[in-house]
Amino acid sequence: MAVSVPFRLDHCARQMNQGASRMYRNRFLNNMHQQMHDKLLLFRQQGWNDRSPTLIIHSSDDSFMTPDSVPKPEELSNSTQLELTHRGGHVGFIGGRPNHLNYWLEQRIPEFLAEHKP
């Protein structure tokens, strides 16, 4: 499972050095390494591996990435499913109307994990 993936780090680095993205850059880089290590250990302990079904949720309007960084279907493995939305920003993924918001990402992640539990 991956959300708002920095597919091309070189493109993301350029984006994060511009405008408001700069204020997130340092915090992101400082925390990224430890989080990745911790998550890898947890996934392996729970039986997930690199052949497990993978869902990537990404939005084409993510301000930290550029549209050309999204992989083409032929660049993904057979076990990887890409759900690309037109709106969602960087990890936003809110639907519905102003008075009736739907945080659908919070529903989609557990749904996918339940469907593919090892």
C-alpha positions as CSV (number, residue, x, y, z in Angstrom):
1,M,0.0,0.0,0.0
2,A,1.4,3.4,-0.9
3,V,-0.2,6.8,-1.0
4,S,1.1,9.9,-2.9
5,V,4.2,8.1,-3.9
6,P,7.3,10.1,-5.0
7,F,7.7,7.9,-8.1
8,R,10.6,10.0,-9.5
9,L,12.7,11.5,-6.6
10,D,14.5,13.9,-9.0
11,H,11.2,15.4,-10.1
12,C,9.9,15.6,-6.5
13,A,13.1,17.2,-5.3
14,R,12.7,20.0,-7.8
15,Q,9.1,20.5,-6.8
16,M,9.9,20.5,-3.1
17,N,12.5,23.3,-3.6
18,Q,9.8,25.6,-4.9
19,G,7.1,27.7,-3.2
20,A,5.3,26.5,-0.2
21,S,6.7,23.0,-0.6
22,R,10.0,24.2,0.9
23,M,8.6,24.4,4.4
24,Y,7.8,20.6,4.3
25,R,11.1,19.6,2.7
26,N,13.4,19.4,5.8
27,R,10.9,17.7,8.0
28,F,10.1,15.2,5.4
29,L,13.7,14.3,4.7
30,N,14.6,14.0,8.4
31,N,11.7,11.6,9.1
32,M,11.7,9.6,5.9
33,H,14.6,7.2,6.5
34,Q,13.5,6.0,10.0
35,Q,9.9,5.6,8.9
36,M,10.9,3.5,5.9
37,H,13.1,1.2,8.0
38,D,10.4,0.8,10.7
39,K,7.6,0.0,8.1
40,L,9.7,-2.5,6.2
41,L,10.4,-4.5,9.4
42,L,6.7,-4.4,10.4
43,F,5.5,-5.5,6.9
44,R,7.9,-8.4,6.9
45,Q,6.9,-9.5,10.4
46,Q,3.2,-9.5,9.3
47,G,3.9,-11.8,6.2
48,W,4.0,-9.2,3.5
49,N,6.7,-9.4,0.8
50,D,7.6,-7.9,-2.5
51,R,5.3,-10.3,-4.4
52,S,2.2,-9.2,-2.3
53,P,-0.5,-7.3,-4.1
54,T,0.2,-3.6,-4.0
55,L,-2.1,-0.7,-4.3
56,I,-0.8,2.8,-5.1
57,I,-3.1,5.7,-4.6
58,H,-2.0,8.9,-6.3
59,S,-3.5,12.2,-7.4
60,S,-2.5,14.0,-10.6
61,D,-2.8,17.3,-8.8
62,D,-0.3,16.4,-6.0
63,S,1.7,19.6,-5.5
64,F,4.9,17.8,-4.5
65,M,5.1,15.8,-7.8
66,T,4.8,16.4,-11.5
67,P,2.3,14.6,-13.8
68,D,5.1,13.1,-15.8
69,S,6.5,11.3,-12.8
70,V,3.5,8.9,-12.7
71,P,4.5,5.5,-14.1
72,K,2.8,4.1,-17.2
73,P,0.8,0.8,-16.7
74,E,3.6,-1.2,-18.5
75,E,6.1,0.1,-15.9
76,L,4.2,-1.5,-13.0
77,S,4.4,-5.2,-11.9
78,N,1.5,-7.5,-12.4
79,S,0.8,-7.4,-8.7
80,T,0.6,-3.6,-8.6
81,Q,-2.6,-1.7,-9.0
82,L,-2.5,2.1,-9.5
83,E,-5.5,4.2,-8.6
84,L,-4.9,7.6,-10.1
85,T,-7.4,10.4,-9.2
86,H,-7.7,13.8,-10.8
87,R,-8.1,15.5,-7.4
88,G,-6.7,14.7,-4.0
89,G,-3.6,16.8,-3.6
90,H,-0.9,15.4,-1.5
91,V,-2.7,12.8,0.7
92,G,-6.0,14.7,0.7
93,F,-8.4,12.5,-1.1
94,I,-11.6,14.1,0.2
95,G,-14.8,13.7,-1.7
96,G,-18.4,14.7,-1.2
97,R,-19.9,18.1,-0.7
98,P,-18.8,20.9,1.7
99,N,-21.3,19.9,4.4
100,H,-20.9,16.2,3.8
101,L,-17.2,15.4,3.3
102,N,-16.1,11.9,2.6
103,Y,-12.6,11.0,3.6
104,W,-12.5,8.0,1.2
105,L,-8.8,7.3,1.6
106,E,-9.5,6.2,5.2
107,Q,-12.0,3.7,3.8
108,R,-10.0,2.5,0.8
109,I,-6.8,1.5,2.7
110,P,-8.5,-1.0,5.1
111,E,-10.7,-2.3,2.3
112,F,-7.7,-3.2,0.2
113,L,-5.8,-4.7,3.1
114,A,-8.8,-6.8,4.1
115,E,-9.1,-8.1,0.5
116,H,-5.4,-9.1,0.3
117,K,-4.5,-10.1,3.9
118,P,-1.7,-12.8,3.8
